[in-house]
């Protein structure tokens, strides 16, 4: 859970949102394929994505206008 909190804290600070991903079989080929699908889906809805196609690196959505959820 610590990694996900670090990712959201970074996004809230204006550094973009890092997305971690992977396949169930832990192969780099599966992980890369999932990364490509995630990037295509994010770009299809108009988000800017930074990813060097390395299955060992996170996908970053940036710039990101992070807004706190209103309670109530």
Rosetta blueprint (number, residue, H / E / L):
1 X L
2 X H
3 X H
4 X H
5 X H
6 X H
7 X H
8 X H
9 X H
10 X H
11 X H
12 X H
13 X L
14 X L
15 X L
16 X L
17 X E
18 X E
19 X E
20 X L
21 X L
22 X L
23 X L
24 X L
25 X L
26 X L
27 X L
28 X H
29 X H
30 X H
31 X H
32 X H
33 X H
34 X H
35 X H
36 X H
37 X H
38 X H
39 X H
40 X H
41 X H
42 X H
43 X H
44 X H
45 X L
46 X L
47 X L
48 X L
49 X E
50 X E
51 X L
52 X L
53 X L
54 X L
55 X L
56 X L
57 X L
58 X L
59 X E
60 X E
61 X E
62 X L
63 X L
64 X L
65 X L
66 X L
67 X L
68 X L
69 X L
70 X L
71 X L
72 X L
